[in-house]
């Protein structure tokens, strides 16, 4: 079918598409129409309004009503048959859809490798204020990552994972959203929090698990969360956040909010079952959710060639009936434009969008990884220098007269100072009280937990030397 | 040591009153079976909270067990809807919906198919509040699934997976024994601010008929109920198994043994105090469940009671449970913890 569409004239194509659209009903929901439904005032046409339910009604092959399909002129071989799921044309040729198109899906970019605006490029205009904030936050994220990474190397932090190389995805995507859009991150998107106002001190508090950590010291570093900033707490399990995001998007849809859900994941995450579950649900539920895949080439040591054999991630959207785009993830302006546009579609059309942002994971997977064991340092170096998202965007904002060397050095020295201070303060702040181990398992601690807390406290009393002295009792 | 003057009539103890719950056990109502009682609870839940949703496979037309009859027609397809065939998606979606402050009442078609959702339940739902420092929670999530033997269900329509879930801090596990209990417990589960897994004994969907009050009522969670008083031995069970145990208690009574029967209702967190008080009185404990005996929830009850009542015990704790095999078809009558197995175990415990 897909091959026929491409070779048809555009008028024919749109006619055919209209017929298919009308007939691709949600078959299973017609069961409900057996009962007489009242027109309830609180039942708005939020679902299925674009695809009215048309279950199959005709088991007989009909002659095709269109003048031609592809090259064949013999009408007797062309019939259209109704199956559950809609009408399909028949073909007498045994032809398989190719496993891939001959050309890969092109990648949307606006700035070239040197940060120059590509002629005739389409993009969403940003103001000086927004552009400067995008750039400053990318710089801040980069500095924060480097300092936290070093702190872990020095033994001050137990663990860290950087987002180096993916600053544009982090910041530019966040910039294109509103504070009401709810975020379901993986763990390499602290930039979204940063954009929304999470402070360096707040990041540091979570990393040290001190009493100011909103997570109350329960999780490893980089497992941030902020209800104030609509950023759901990170969980290390891969892709589990995707179906959650779809449910949240459905809530926004039902509450008629001018907002969407946005969820991030890596190339590795697209192999998890939850990815497929989520995309399918999002399409069926017509949920306003944006799926942003950071295809950075590596899932720890696994390159994408060992992860999937499709043309990346963007083509998977179509399998679920989801509009998709591939973007240069290191082009902040393109990222911004793509996410901005996607958000508009997601909310106004109440549909999911898939964005594959191509990028490179410059850093190691985490501080527990040494990626030179499975890739060359030359490769890492090249991406860090020649394809750096910060320098490209910097060139562009400087060309607009919005940035300077002076602004750069001012910013960098200020952030570095702030960051080191935040580290110092976070390190000195005491840990949360022991009672925080037992609270929030449920809304109210059940009797078994109250018992266990008593027992633990007794044990600590008897053997204080065996327990960390920095956890207040 | 059989009590010769065993009480011959069943005495129902009243659940403790909390949340303004009314005494439901003596109220009259309409005669309903289990699926109708559950259906009523769902109607009430959706009626009393406009931000509540019911979804899962085939729930739109009423569900394969008719528990969701009439909901889509009454509340609309935006609130009551079919989902694609994907348990991890259903529960994951439900978590997201609940995280936004809604009540997500999810149906898993058979408990045998809940496992794809296990990751979402254990790693996401159970930890959602704790890991976020109470910034977020998915307390509005309730997962309903039919469980247990049905006479011909075989491996994949008969399972009792409650033990897997009882090992997960952060969720609750509730199993009703009858229509009246199911309605009140389900409403409590739906309104409880924690994610709950609610297993419904499918054998009782049509088989059990009881007077069920028509109004909105809730039965408290984590409160076990002594449904039959006795002095010689305590029996603990849940769900459909209680009917079998009750018959064994009647048989035992004819032989002069007075049995106390407790419905645990909530398995996690479970009411240790009620069981402990009973065993301290009787000195003997017998636990019965359909799930395989090894690693079954009976082991948890046994270990806890041993810790608390060791010196009061006259005999080892007895477990009369399913066998350690996949649930068989032809061999189901041999697999099941039947009334005669329980009676034999009562007698050998009493005669220890």
Interface residues (C-beta under 8 A of the other chain):
Chain A: X28 X29 X31 X32 X34 X35 X37 X38 X40 X42 X43 X44 X46 X47 X48 X182 X184 X213 X214 X215 X216 X218 X219 X223 X225 X226 X227 X232 X233 X235 X237 X240 X242 X243 X244 X245 X246 X247 X248 X249 X250 X251 X252 X254 X255 X261 X273 X274 X277 X278 X280 X281 X284 X285 X439 X440 X441 X442 X443 X446 X447 X448
Chain B: X50 X51 X60 X61 X72 X73 X76 X77 X78 X79 X81 X82 X83 X84 X86 X88 X89 X91 X92 X93 X94 X95 X96 X97 X98 X99 X100 X101 X102 X104 X116 X119 X120 X123 X124 X127 X128 X129 X130 X131 X132 X133 X134 X135 X136 X137 X139 X169 X170 X172 X193 X194 X222 X269 X272 X273
